[in-house]
Amino acid sequence: MEFYQKELQLPSYRRGFHLITDTILEAIPELAQMKTGMLHVFIKHTSASLTINENADPTVRLDFESHMNKMVPENAPYYVHNYEGPDDMPAHIKASLMGASVQVPITNGRLNMGIWQGIYLCEHRNHASGRKLVITAYGQ
């Protein structure tokens, strides 16, 4: 079994949900050599997250952002942790709800996802700097 691991620095993204599947694949070309394996992507931040969902219609990403903002609003009177502004605590809650990693099977050198699936960076901060990902591919 072979293991490949890379740390990827993403550029700054505006708040919202962004497809990053191609960026991940470009960062780990060794994946194309694997017949069977797994890709694990982990984000090293507490105010952004990762998920897998619709990769074709951008309105899905807009709806995700709208729903998360309604479900976890800014300026809730019970938030104590607001040192970095009104999006601070909501970003941490959203990141925990969405998750810090995704895992995808590798089959014949490709991600074995559904035809309409892609990996999203879920940016929950208004003014975040670039995010760091740890990408691990393993298999044979």
C-alpha positions in Angstrom: 0.0 0.0 0.0 1.3 3.5 -0.9 0.6 6.7 1.1 0.9 10.2 -0.3 0.3 13.3 1.8 0.5 16.9 0.9 -0.4 20.1 2.7 -2.2 22.6 0.4 -2.6 26.3 1.1 -5.8 27.5 -0.5 -6.2 31.1 -1.5 -8.6 33.4 0.3 -12.2 32.7 -0.6 -15.2 35.0 0.2 -17.7 33.7 2.6 -19.8 30.9 1.1 -19.5 27.4 -0.3 -16.9 26.8 -3.0 -16.0 23.8 -5.2 -12.4 22.8 -4.6 -12.4 19.3 -6.1 -10.1 20.2 -9.0 -7.7 22.1 -6.8 -7.3 19.0 -4.6 -6.8 16.7 -7.5 -4.1 19.0 -9.0 -2.3 19.0 -5.6 -2.0 15.2 -5.5 -1.4 13.7 -9.0 -0.2 10.4 -7.4 -3.9 9.6 -7.0 -4.0 8.7 -10.7 -1.7 5.8 -10.1 -4.0 4.1 -7.6 -6.2 1.2 -8.6 -8.0 1.1 -5.3 -7.7 3.5 -2.3 -9.0 6.4 -0.3 -8.6 10.1 -0.3 -8.9 11.9 3.0 -9.1 15.7 3.1 -8.8 17.6 6.4 -9.0 21.3 7.0 -6.7 22.8 9.7 -9.1 25.5 10.9 -12.0 25.9 13.3 -14.1 28.5 11.4 -14.2 26.8 8.0 -15.3 23.3 7.0 -15.6 20.7 4.2 -18.5 18.8 2.7 -19.5 16.9 -0.4 -22.5 17.9 -2.4 -23.9 19.2 -5.8 -21.1 20.1 -8.2 -23.2 21.4 -11.2 -25.8 24.0 -10.1 -24.2 26.9 -8.2 -27.6 27.8 -6.7 -27.1 24.8 -4.3 -24.1 26.5 -2.9 -26.0 29.8 -2.4 -28.8 27.9 -0.7 -26.4 26.2 1.6 -25.0 29.6 2.7 -28.5 31.1 3.1 -29.7 28.1 5.2 -26.6 28.0 7.4 -27.0 31.8 8.1 -30.6 31.3 9.1 -29.8 28.2 11.2 -26.8 29.8 12.9 -27.4 33.6 12.9 -24.9 36.3 13.8 -25.3 38.5 16.9 -27.2 36.0 18.9 -27.5 37.6 22.4 -26.2 34.5 24.2 -22.8 34.3 22.3 -19.9 35.2 24.6 -17.1 34.3 22.1 -17.1 37.3 19.7 -13.5 38.6 19.9 -13.1 38.7 16.1 -16.5 40.1 15.2 -20.1 39.0 14.8 -19.2 36.1 12.5 -16.7 34.6 15.0 -18.9 32.2 17.1 -21.3 31.4 14.2 -18.3 30.3 12.1 -17.2 27.9 14.8 -20.6 26.4 15.2 -21.1 26.0 11.4 -17.7 24.4 11.1 -18.6 21.8 13.8 -21.9 21.1 12.1 -20.4 20.7 8.6 -17.2 18.8 9.7 -13.5 19.1 9.3 -12.9 16.3 6.8 -14.2 14.3 3.9 -13.2 10.9 2.7 -13.7 9.6 -0.9 -13.0 6.2 -2.4 -10.4 6.0 -5.2 -11.1 3.6 -8.1 -8.9 3.2 -11.2 -7.1 6.5 -10.5 -10.2 8.6 -10.1 -12.4 9.8 -7.2 -15.3 7.4 -7.0 -18.0 10.0 -6.4 -21.5 10.4 -7.9 -21.7 12.3 -11.2 -23.1 15.4 -9.5 -20.8 15.4 -6.4 -17.9 17.7 -5.6 -15.9 18.7 -2.6 -16.7 22.1 -1.1 -14.7 24.5 1.0 -17.3 26.0 3.4 -15.9 29.4 4.3 -17.8 30.7 7.3 -15.8 33.9 8.0 -16.3 37.3 6.3 -12.6 38.1 6.0 -10.7 34.8 6.3 -7.1 34.4 5.1 -6.2 31.3 3.0 -7.0 27.9 4.5 -4.7 24.9 4.9 -5.7 21.4 3.9 -4.0 18.1 4.6 -4.6 15.8 1.7 -3.8 12.1 2.2 -4.2 9.5 -0.6 -3.6 5.8 0.2 -4.1 2.6 -1.6 -2.6 0.4 -4.3 
